[in-house]
């Protein structure tokens, strides 16, 4: 199948990399699914949101499970300049509908912490 979007720079948290290593799986296997719109284990409302986001240029979210049972997500930013692979259970949610641009250094700092927690 043809990719539906670009991943941009791909980054991964240490926790996600450890989970993939433990399962002896490669991130590329899951990222290729993400690229073709196989969103994995997301609920139907997130599938619908991803379809909307593809059309209108918002953030995309997929959720997968390794062979060892660890859950992780792939998040591609609205500008398609980066994709982050991170553990799915790190205690934060990805805002989906009509994201508001970050305005302050504090907001940017909070987002950076979210990405680095796992």
KAWOLIN-V656412 format. One record per residue. N is the residue number from 0. PSI is psi in whole degrees, 0 to 359 (999 if undefined). OMEGA is omega as a letter, one per 30 degrees, with the letter a starting at -180 (* if undefined). BURIAL is I if it has 24 or more other ideal C-beta (glycine too) atoms within 12 Angstrom, else O. Layout:
n=N psi=PSI omega=OMEGA burial=BURIAL
n=N psi=PSI omega=OMEGA burial=BURIAL
This chain:
n=0 psi=155 omega=a burial=O
n=1 psi=137 omega=l burial=O
n=2 psi=142 omega=a burial=O
n=3 psi=345 omega=a burial=O
n=4 psi=177 omega=l burial=I
n=5 psi=150 omega=l burial=O
n=6 psi=334 omega=a burial=I
n=7 psi=207 omega=l burial=O
n=8 psi=127 omega=a burial=O
n=9 psi=127 omega=l burial=I
n=10 psi=159 omega=l burial=I
n=11 psi=146 omega=l burial=I
n=12 psi=155 omega=l burial=I
n=13 psi=323 omega=l burial=O
n=14 psi=318 omega=l burial=I
n=15 psi=318 omega=l burial=I
n=16 psi=321 omega=l burial=I
n=17 psi=319 omega=l burial=O
n=18 psi=319 omega=l burial=I
n=19 psi=320 omega=l burial=I
n=20 psi=317 omega=l burial=O
n=21 psi=322 omega=a burial=O
n=22 psi=358 omega=a burial=O
n=23 psi=46 omega=l burial=O
n=24 psi=157 omega=a burial=I
n=25 psi=142 omega=l burial=O
n=26 psi=329 omega=a burial=I
n=27 psi=328 omega=l burial=O
n=28 psi=319 omega=a burial=O
n=29 psi=322 omega=l burial=I
n=30 psi=327 omega=l burial=I
n=31 psi=326 omega=l burial=O
n=32 psi=316 omega=l burial=I
n=33 psi=316 omega=a burial=I
n=34 psi=329 omega=a burial=I
n=35 psi=8 omega=l burial=O
n=36 psi=17 omega=l burial=I
n=37 psi=95 omega=a burial=O
n=38 psi=358 omega=l burial=I
n=39 psi=228 omega=a burial=I
n=40 psi=48 omega=l burial=O
n=41 psi=150 omega=l burial=I
n=42 psi=161 omega=a burial=O
n=43 psi=324 omega=a burial=O
n=44 psi=329 omega=l burial=O
n=45 psi=328 omega=l burial=I
n=46 psi=313 omega=l burial=O
n=47 psi=319 omega=l burial=O
n=48 psi=320 omega=l burial=I
n=49 psi=320 omega=l burial=I
n=50 psi=318 omega=l burial=O
n=51 psi=316 omega=a burial=O
n=52 psi=325 omega=l burial=I
n=53 psi=318 omega=a burial=I
n=54 psi=322 omega=a burial=O
n=55 psi=5 omega=l burial=O
n=56 psi=41 omega=l burial=O
n=57 psi=179 omega=a burial=I
n=58 psi=146 omega=a burial=I
n=59 psi=139 omega=a burial=I
n=60 psi=129 omega=l burial=I
n=61 psi=155 omega=l burial=I
n=62 psi=134 omega=a burial=I
n=63 psi=169 omega=l burial=I
n=64 psi=134 omega=l burial=O
n=65 psi=170 omega=l burial=I
n=66 psi=336 omega=l burial=O
n=67 psi=357 omega=l burial=O
n=68 psi=0 omega=l burial=O
n=69 psi=136 omega=l burial=I
n=70 psi=137 omega=l burial=I
n=71 psi=165 omega=a burial=I
n=72 psi=156 omega=l burial=I
n=73 psi=125 omega=a burial=I
n=74 psi=118 omega=l burial=I
n=75 psi=127 omega=a burial=I
n=76 psi=159 omega=a burial=I
n=77 psi=324 omega=a burial=I
n=78 psi=356 omega=l burial=O
n=79 psi=22 omega=l burial=O
n=80 psi=344 omega=l burial=O
n=81 psi=153 omega=l burial=O
n=82 psi=133 omega=l burial=I
n=83 psi=132 omega=l burial=I
n=84 psi=123 omega=a burial=I
n=85 psi=157 omega=l burial=I
n=86 psi=142 omega=a burial=I
n=87 psi=343 omega=a burial=I
n=88 psi=40 omega=a burial=O
n=89 psi=4 omega=l burial=I
n=90 psi=24 omega=l burial=O
n=91 psi=160 omega=l burial=O
n=92 psi=154 omega=a burial=O
n=93 psi=119 omega=l burial=I
n=94 psi=134 omega=a burial=O
n=95 psi=303 omega=a burial=I
n=96 psi=125 omega=l burial=O
n=97 psi=67 omega=a burial=O
n=98 psi=143 omega=l burial=O
n=99 psi=134 omega=l burial=O
n=100 psi=141 omega=l burial=O
n=101 psi=136 omega=a burial=O
n=102 psi=333 omega=a burial=O
n=103 psi=157 omega=l burial=O
n=104 psi=326 omega=l burial=O
n=105 psi=317 omega=l burial=O
n=106 psi=318 omega=l burial=O
n=107 psi=319 omega=l burial=O
n=108 psi=317 omega=a burial=O
n=109 psi=318 omega=l burial=O
n=110 psi=318 omega=l burial=I
n=111 psi=319 omega=l burial=O
n=112 psi=319 omega=l burial=O
n=113 psi=316 omega=a burial=I
n=114 psi=332 omega=a burial=I
n=115 psi=349 omega=a burial=O
n=116 psi=322 omega=a burial=O
n=117 psi=999 omega=* burial=I
